[in-house]
Amino acid sequence: MTSLFRSAFAEVIAPFLRRPPQLQVAALCYRDGKDGREVLLVTSSRGRWILPKGWPIDGLDAAEAAVQEAWEEGGVRKADADPDAIGSYASLKRYDSGAQANCETSVYAARAIKVANDFPEADKRKRRWVSPQVAAEMVDDEGLRDILRNF
């Protein structure tokens, strides 16, 4: 491959071959704890601390889909979610097959009203309520850290 072709490929053709990031939605569930505001983190399938998140759901707006994920992954049975995202961050979704996908995750603040101990993924995940500052130290995604620090 000539350097001119490599240059043209990198500048003109390659951007057309890249897939746009896939959209995910996340719930930043919060409540008043004994020492102030607490936020909910859950473990991912790989054991990392994350916000409850998932793909958009047909028939639900983005905030409603985020709250649905909070129920399934973290036991937040009822929440009052802001319809506008408080931020977003880029991440890399890793599938069990080894495939990867670039994602853009929109984050919706949701005040937790009712939390259950028995929820769909209770046997697959751990959950913790911690201050936003502690949560920022627990997560891996830098963009999510910024959102938590500013919450």
Buried (B, 14 or more C-beta within 10 A) or exposed (E): EEEEEEEEEEEEEEEEEEEEBEEBBBBBBBBEEEEEEBBBBBBBEEEBBBBBBBEBBEEEBBBBBBBBBBBBBBBBBBBEBEEEBEBBBEBEBBEEEEEEEEBBBBBBBBBBEEBEEEBEBBEEBEBBBBBBEBBBEBBEBEBBBEBBEEB
